[in-house]
Amino acid sequence: MKLSRITRAGSAVIVGALALALAGCGSDDPTGSGNTAAATDGASAATISGTFKGAGSSAQENAVKAWTATFQGENPDVTINYEGVGSGAGREQFLAGGVSWAGSDSAMKPEELDSAKDAAACGPDGAIDIPVYISPIALAFNLPGVTELNISSANAAKIFTGAITTWNDPALVADNADAQLPDLAITPVHRSDKSGTTNNFTDWLNKTAGDVWTNEKNDEWPLSGGDAAEKTSGVIGVVTSTKGAITYADESGVGSDLGVAAISVGDQWVKPNAEGAANVVATSPVGEGREANDLAVSIDRTATAEGDYPLLLVSYAVACNTYRDKAEGDFVKAWLGYIVSDAGQQVAAQAAGSAPLSGEIATKAAAAVEAIKVG
């Protein structure tokens, strides 16, 4: 990787950081365990320093803020700057050599994996996707007087294609017998930027309501027209200020002012929940045709086990297999090693309501970080 990516200083480091109290997160024990043991088992203490940049997923932002507070608390000579510019823009910055790692709510595409082998990015060893964050995607709505709402994937597809235009449409009324749905126009709001959340939402629509939603998954909204805004905060802002509006967003970014719909999962109505998202990931395979440490998850959108919530995103850290600059590589291994550790995952769960990595995917993520080469 190019030595000019960012200003660096410092020496070698292990993978690890302690789970400390997070300023501003509303708890004296962000892990919920009271344990301040090292974040990665078997790690030995060392020191790193320097300023390092990351960019990408806005869905990850709450988790990244919590991780940063903890990591910098244990490594006071480190400054981490992360911009939640959206998954697509983050991957673009990474491939241009502008940041040390990217956050992305969708795995790299084959052409991006090829580009990562360029000298400006990672060099011949290329890059990998490491899962760091699992979260349900919510259908968030602003409907005065309505707090409980059921929306099937077919009806969600009809709303976002414009086939259903009012809240008292018979198709919605049929699924909400106890709700007083008003004669109010629906304003669907989508992401205007390249977004991994859009990728996951359109994948869910395609896999579960393909007769209505014929477009395949895509980081860019595939339809013309409609209301749009950048980043999670942007779409939530539009919906909050617009009666009758609805959007899709990482649940951690919705807040308390909007309603959140239950979606159809088999014969159940299920609200967004971290455990249900984690259950789906646990039974979803890692995608084929990628190298061993590239852990792109092929999410089972049709999962229907009790409590499953298949409208979810797996968010990744996009990192190089090899960092030629030692300071940068040592930082990335320490930073990502902390993030995928049990302590790091518990910090994110408390700060952002995400589902901690567990089981095989957690083991593989830790191994992928450990396999990153430095120097």
QUISULLIN-V201519 format. One record per pair of residues at least 24 apart in sequence whose ideal C-beta (glycine too) atoms are under 10 Angstrom apart, sorted by the first residue. I is the first residue (numbers start at 1). GAP is how many residues later the second one is. Records with the same first field share a line. If there is no record, write none. Layout:
I: GAP + GAP
This chain:
1: 96 + 99 + 118 + 119 + 120 + 121 + 122 + 124 + 126 + 319 + 321 + 322 + 323 + 324 + 327 + 328 + 331
2: 94 + 95 + 96 + 117 + 118 + 119 + 120 + 121 + 322 + 323 + 326
3: 321 + 322 + 324 + 325
4: 93 + 321
5: 47 + 48 + 89 + 91 + 92 + 93 + 94 + 95 + 115 + 116 + 318 + 320 + 323
6: 44 + 45 + 46 + 47 + 75 + 91 + 92 + 93 + 94 + 319 + 321 + 322 + 325
7: 43 + 44 + 45 + 46 + 72 + 320
8: 40 + 41 + 42 + 43 + 44 + 92 + 317 + 318 + 319 + 320 + 321 + 322 + 323
9: 39 + 40 + 41 + 42 + 68 + 318
10: 36 + 37 + 38 + 39 + 40 + 65 + 67 + 68 + 316 + 317 + 318 + 320 + 321
11: 35 + 36 + 37 + 38 + 39 + 315 + 316 + 319
12: 34 + 35 + 36 + 314 + 315 + 317 + 318 + 321 + 322 + 362 + 363
13: 30 + 32 + 33 + 34 + 35 + 36 + 62 + 65 + 313 + 314 + 316 + 317 + 318 + 319 + 320 + 321 + 322 + 324 + 361
14: 24 + 26 + 28 + 29 + 30 + 31 + 32 + 33 + 34 + 316 + 319 + 320 + 323
15: 24 + 25 + 26 + 27 + 28 + 29 + 31 + 315 + 317 + 318 + 319 + 320 + 321 + 322 + 323 + 324 + 325 + 326 + 351 + 354 + 355 + 357
16: 24 + 25 + 26 + 27 + 28 + 29 + 30 + 55 + 58 + 59 + 317 + 318 + 321 + 322 + 325 + 327 + 328
17: 26 + 31 + 50 + 53 + 54 + 55 + 56 + 57 + 58 + 61 + 317 + 318 + 320 + 321 + 322 + 324 + 326 + 327 + 330
18: 27 + 52 + 53 + 55 + 56 + 57 + 320 + 325
19: 51 + 54 + 55 + 319 + 322 + 323 + 324 + 325 + 326 + 327 + 328 + 331
20: 49 + 50 + 51 + 52 + 53 + 54 + 323 + 327
21: 48 + 49 + 52
22: 43 + 44 + 45 + 46 + 47 + 48 + 51 + 325 + 328 + 329
23: 42 + 43 + 46 + 47 + 50
24: 41 + 42 + 45 + 327
25: 37 + 40 + 41 + 44 + 45 + 322 + 325 + 326 + 327
26: 324 + 325
27: 320 + 323 + 324
29: 317 + 321
30: 36 + 37 + 39 + 40 + 313 + 316 + 317 + 318 + 319 + 320 + 321
31: 39 + 311 + 312 + 313 + 314 + 315 + 316 + 318 + 319
32: 314 + 315 + 317 + 318
33: 309 + 310 + 313
35: 307 + 308 + 311
36: 38 + 307
37: 305 + 306
38: 36 + 300 + 303 + 305
39: 31 + 32 + 35 + 295 + 298 + 299 + 300 + 301 + 302 + 303 + 304 + 305 + 306 + 307 + 308
40: 293 + 294 + 297 + 298 + 300 + 301 + 302 + 303 + 304 + 326 + 329 + 330
41: 300 + 301 + 325
43: 291 + 294 + 295 + 298
45: 29
46: 29 + 284 + 288
47: 28 + 29 + 30 + 31 + 283
48: 27 + 29 + 30 + 279 + 282 + 283 + 285 + 286 + 287
49: 26 + 27 + 28 + 29 + 30 + 278 + 282
50: 25 + 27 + 28 + 29 + 30 + 50 + 277 + 278 + 280 + 281
51: 26 + 27 + 28 + 29 + 30 + 280
52: 26 + 27 + 28 + 29 + 30 + 47 + 48 + 49 + 275 + 276 + 279 + 280 + 283
53: 26 + 27 + 28 + 29 + 30 + 40 + 41 + 45 + 46 + 47 + 48 + 49
54: 26 + 27 + 28 + 29 + 30 + 36 + 39 + 40 + 45 + 46 + 47 + 48 + 49 + 263 + 264 + 265 + 278 + 281
55: 26 + 27 + 28 + 29 + 30 + 31 + 32 + 34 + 35 + 36 + 37 + 38 + 39 + 43 + 44 + 45 + 46 + 47 + 48 + 49
56: 26 + 27 + 28 + 29 + 30 + 31 + 32 + 33 + 34 + 35 + 36 + 37 + 38 + 43 + 45 + 46 + 47 + 48 + 49 + 140 + 259 + 260 + 261 + 262
57: 25 + 27 + 28 + 29 + 30 + 31 + 32 + 33 + 34 + 45 + 46 + 47 + 48 + 49 + 75 + 76 + 138 + 139 + 140 + 174 + 175 + 193 + 256 + 258 + 259 + 260 + 261
58: 25 + 26 + 27 + 28 + 29 + 31 + 32 + 45 + 47 + 133 + 135 + 137 + 138 + 139 + 172 + 173 + 174 + 175 + 176 + 177 + 191 + 192 + 195
59: 25 + 27 + 28 + 44 + 45 + 46 + 74 + 76 + 78 + 136 + 137 + 138 + 141 + 172 + 173 + 190 + 191 + 192 + 193 + 194 + 254 + 256 + 293 + 295
60: 24 + 27 + 30 + 43 + 44 + 45 + 72 + 73 + 75 + 136 + 172 + 190 + 192 + 253 + 255 + 256 + 257 + 279 + 288 + 292 + 294
61: 42 + 170 + 171 + 172 + 189 + 191 + 192 + 291
62: 71 + 73 + 170 + 188 + 190 + 191 + 286 + 289 + 290 + 291 + 292
63: 40 + 69 + 70 + 72 + 187 + 189 + 252 + 276 + 281 + 282 + 284 + 285 + 286 + 287 + 288 + 289 + 290 + 291
64: 39 + 68 + 69 + 251 + 275 + 284 + 287 + 288
65: 283 + 286 + 287
66: 278 + 281 + 282 + 283 + 284 + 285 + 286
67: 65 + 66 + 268 + 269 + 271 + 272 + 277 + 278 + 280 + 281 + 284 + 285
68: 267
69: 278 + 282
70: 268 + 269 + 273 + 274 + 277 + 278 + 281
71: 260 + 263 + 264 + 267 + 268 + 273 + 276
74: 260 + 264
75: 256 + 259 + 260 + 263
78: 253 + 256 + 257
80: 251 + 255
84: 147 + 148 + 149 + 169
85: 108 + 109 + 145 + 146
86: 105 + 106 + 107 + 108 + 109 + 110 + 111 + 112 + 133 + 144 + 145 + 146 + 148
87: 104 + 106 + 107 + 108 + 109 + 110 + 111 + 112 + 113 + 132 + 226 + 228 + 229 + 231
88: 24 + 103 + 105 + 106 + 107 + 108 + 110 + 111 + 131 + 132
89: 104 + 105 + 106 + 141 + 142
90: 104 + 106 + 228
91: 24 + 25 + 36 + 38 + 103 + 105 + 128 + 225 + 227
92: 102
94: 27 + 28 + 33 + 224 + 225 + 226
95: 25 + 26 + 27 + 32 + 223
96: 24 + 25
97: 24 + 25
99: 219
100: 219 + 220 + 223 + 225 + 227 + 228 + 229 + 231 + 232 + 235 + 236
101: 26 + 29 + 31 + 215 + 216 + 217 + 218 + 219 + 222 + 227 + 230 + 231 + 234 + 235 + 238
102: 25 + 27 + 214 + 215 + 216 + 217
103: 29 + 30 + 93 + 212 + 213 + 214 + 215
104: 25 + 28 + 90 + 91 + 92 + 95 + 115 + 209 + 210 + 211 + 212 + 213 + 214
105: 28 + 30 + 32 + 90 + 91 + 92 + 93 + 94 + 95 + 96 + 114 + 127 + 145 + 208 + 209 + 210 + 211
106: 88 + 89 + 90 + 91 + 92 + 93 + 94 + 97 + 111 + 112 + 113 + 190 + 207 + 208 + 209 + 210
107: 24 + 89 + 92 + 179 + 180 + 183 + 187 + 188 + 189 + 190 + 191 + 207 + 208 + 209 + 211
108: 182 + 186 + 188 + 208 + 210
109: 110 + 187
110: 179 + 180
112: 206
113: 177 + 178 + 181 + 183 + 205
116: 202 + 203 + 204 + 205
117: 203 + 204
119: 205
121: 197 + 199
122: 196 + 197 + 198 + 199 + 200 + 201 + 202
123: 197 + 198 + 199 + 200 + 201
124: 197 + 198
125: 166 + 195 + 196 + 197 + 198 + 199 + 247 + 248
126: 165 + 168 + 194 + 195 + 196
127: 164 + 167 + 191 + 192 + 193 + 194 + 195
128: 162 + 163 + 164 + 165 + 166 + 167 + 168 + 188 + 189 + 190 + 191 + 192 + 193 + 240 + 241 + 243 + 244
129: 157 + 158 + 161 + 164 + 165 + 166 + 167 + 168 + 185 + 186 + 187 + 188 + 189 + 190 + 239
130: 163 + 164 + 165 + 166 + 186 + 187 + 188 + 189 + 206 + 209 + 210 + 227 + 234 + 235 + 236 + 237 + 238 + 239 + 242
131: 150 + 155 + 164 + 165 + 166 + 183 + 184 + 185 + 186 + 209 + 226 + 230 + 231 + 233 + 234 + 237
132: 182 + 183 + 184 + 185 + 204 + 207 + 208 + 212 + 213 + 216 + 222 + 225 + 233 + 237
133: 117 + 119 + 180 + 181 + 182 + 183 + 184 + 206 + 207 + 212 + 215 + 216 + 219 + 221 + 222 + 223 + 224
134: 140 + 143 + 144 + 146 + 147 + 148 + 163 + 165 + 178 + 179 + 180 + 181 + 211 + 214 + 215 + 220 + 221 + 222 + 223 + 224 + 227
135: 62 + 65 + 115 + 116 + 117 + 118 + 137 + 139 + 142 + 143 + 177 + 178 + 179 + 180 + 213 + 214 + 217 + 218 + 219 + 220
136: 114 + 115 + 116 + 124 + 127 + 134 + 135 + 136 + 137 + 138 + 139 + 140 + 141 + 142 + 144 + 173 + 174 + 175 + 176 + 177 + 217 + 218 + 219
137: 60 + 61 + 63 + 64 + 67 + 111 + 112 + 113 + 114 + 117 + 126 + 135 + 140 + 172 + 173 + 174 + 175 + 176
138: 98 + 109 + 110 + 111 + 112 + 113 + 114 + 115 + 116 + 120 + 121 + 122 + 123 + 125 + 133 + 134 + 171 + 173
139: 62 + 107 + 108 + 109 + 110 + 112 + 115 + 119 + 120 + 121 + 122 + 123 + 124 + 132 + 133 + 172
140: 49 + 95 + 96 + 99 + 100 + 105 + 106 + 107 + 108 + 109 + 110 + 111 + 113 + 114 + 115 + 117 + 118 + 119 + 120 + 121 + 132
141: 26 + 45 + 46 + 47 + 98 + 102 + 103 + 104 + 105 + 106 + 113 + 117 + 118 + 119 + 120
142: 45 + 47 + 94 + 96 + 97 + 98 + 99 + 100 + 101 + 102 + 103 + 104 + 105 + 115 + 116 + 117
143: 24 + 36 + 37 + 38 + 39 + 41 + 43 + 100 + 101 + 102 + 103 + 115 + 116 + 118
144: 38 + 40 + 99 + 100 + 115
145: 34 + 35 + 36 + 37
146: 30 + 33 + 34 + 35 + 36 + 38 + 113 + 115
147: 32 + 112 + 113
148: 28 + 30 + 31 + 111 + 112 + 113 + 114 + 121 + 123
149: 26 + 27 + 30 + 32 + 97 + 110 + 111 + 112 + 113 + 120 + 122
150: 24 + 25 + 26 + 27 + 28 + 29 + 111 + 112 + 113 + 114 + 119 + 120 + 121
151: 24 + 25 + 95 + 110 + 111 + 112 + 113 + 118
152: 56 + 57 + 109 + 110 + 111 + 112 + 113 + 117
153: 51 + 52 + 53 + 54 + 55 + 56 + 57 + 59 + 60 + 110 + 111 + 112 + 148 + 149 + 157 + 158
154: 51 + 54 + 55 + 56 + 57 + 58 + 59 + 110
155: 54 + 57 + 106 + 108 + 109
156: 32 + 45 + 48 + 49 + 52 + 53 + 56 + 57 + 90 + 92 + 105 + 107 + 108 + 155
157: 45 + 47 + 48 + 49 + 51 + 52 + 53 + 54 + 55 + 56 + 57 + 58
158: 28 + 51 + 54 + 55
159: 27 + 28 + 29 + 53 + 87
160: 26 + 28 + 29 + 30 + 41 + 42 + 45 + 52 + 53 + 61 + 63 + 66 + 86 + 87 + 88
161: 27 + 44 + 48 + 51 + 52 + 53 + 54 + 62 + 65
162: 24 + 26 + 61 + 63 + 64
163: 49
164: 24
166: 78
167: 77 + 79
175: 86 + 87 + 89 + 94
176: 85 + 86 + 93
182: 61 + 62
184: 59 + 60
185: 57 + 58 + 59 + 60
186: 58 + 59 + 60
187: 39 + 40 + 51 + 52 + 55 + 56 + 57 + 58 + 59 + 60
188: 35 + 37 + 38 + 39 + 40 + 51 + 56 + 57 + 58 + 59 + 60
189: 37 + 38 + 39 + 40 + 45 + 46 + 47 + 48 + 49 + 50 + 53 + 56 + 57 + 58 + 59 + 60
190: 30 + 31 + 32 + 33 + 35 + 36 + 37 + 38 + 39 + 45 + 48 + 57 + 58
191: 28 + 29 + 30 + 37 + 38 + 39 + 40 + 41 + 43 + 44 + 56 + 57 + 58
192: 28 + 29 + 34 + 35 + 36 + 37 + 38 + 39 + 42 + 43
193: 26 + 27 + 28 + 35 + 36 + 37 + 38 + 41
194: 24 + 25 + 26 + 27 + 36
195: 24 + 25 + 26 + 35 + 36 + 37 + 40 + 53 + 54 + 118
196: 54 + 117 + 118 + 119 + 120
197: 34 + 35 + 38 + 50 + 51 + 52 + 53 + 56 + 116 + 118
198: 24 + 37 + 50
199: 114
200: 48 + 50 + 99 + 101 + 110 + 111 + 112 + 113 + 114 + 115
201: 46 + 47 + 48 + 110 + 112
202: 46
203: 96 + 98 + 107 + 108 + 110
204: 44 + 59 + 95 + 97 + 98 + 106 + 107 + 108 + 109
205: 43 + 96 + 106
206: 95
207: 92 + 93 + 94 + 95 + 103
208: 55 + 56 + 57 + 93 + 94 + 102 + 103
209: 55
217: 84
248: 63
250: 62 + 63 + 65 + 102 + 103 + 104
251: 26 + 58 + 60 + 61 + 62 + 101 + 102 + 103
252: 96 + 99 + 100 + 101 + 102
253: 99 + 100
254: 99
261: 50
262: 47
263: 46 + 47 + 48
264: 40
265: 37 + 38 + 39 + 40 + 41 + 42 + 43 + 44 + 45 + 46
266: 36 + 37 + 38 + 39 + 40 + 42
267: 37
268: 36 + 37 + 38 + 39 + 40 + 41
270: 34 + 36 + 37 + 38 + 39 + 40 + 41
271: 38
272: 37 + 39 + 40 + 81
273: 34 + 35 + 36 + 39 + 80 + 82
274: 35 + 38 + 75 + 78 + 79 + 80 + 81 + 82
275: 32 + 33 + 34 + 80
276: 27 + 29 + 30 + 31 + 32 + 33 + 34 + 35 + 36 + 79
277: 31 + 32 + 33 + 34 + 35 + 36 + 37 + 77 + 78
278: 30 + 31 + 34 + 71 + 76 + 77 + 78 + 79 + 80 + 81 + 83
279: 24 + 26 + 27 + 28 + 29 + 30 + 31 + 33 + 76
280: 24 + 25 + 27 + 28 + 29 + 30 + 31 + 32 + 34 + 75
281: 29 + 31 + 32 + 33 + 74 + 76 + 77 + 78 + 80
282: 73 + 75 + 76 + 77 + 78 + 79
283: 25
284: 26 + 28 + 30 + 77
286: 74 + 75 + 78
291: 30 + 77
292: 72 + 75 + 76 + 79
293: 26 + 28 + 71 + 72 + 74 + 75 + 76 + 77 + 78 + 79
294: 24 + 27 + 74
295: 66 + 69 + 70 + 72 + 73
297: 64
309: 46
312: 43
313: 41
314: 41 + 43 + 47
315: 33 + 39
316: 49
317: 48 + 51 + 52
319: 49 + 50 + 53
320: 52 + 53 + 54
321: 47 + 50 + 51 + 52
322: 50 + 51 + 52 + 53
323: 49 + 50 + 51 + 52
324: 49 + 50 + 51
325: 49 + 50
326: 48 + 49
327: 47
328: 46
329: 43 + 44 + 45 + 46
330: 42 + 44 + 45
331: 43
332: 37 + 40 + 42
333: 36 + 37 + 38 + 39 + 40 + 41
334: 35
335: 34
336: 29 + 30 + 32 + 33 + 34 + 36
337: 28 + 29 + 32 + 33 + 35
338: 31
339: 26 + 30
340: 24 + 25 + 26 + 27 + 28 + 29 + 30
341: 24 + 25 + 28
342: 24
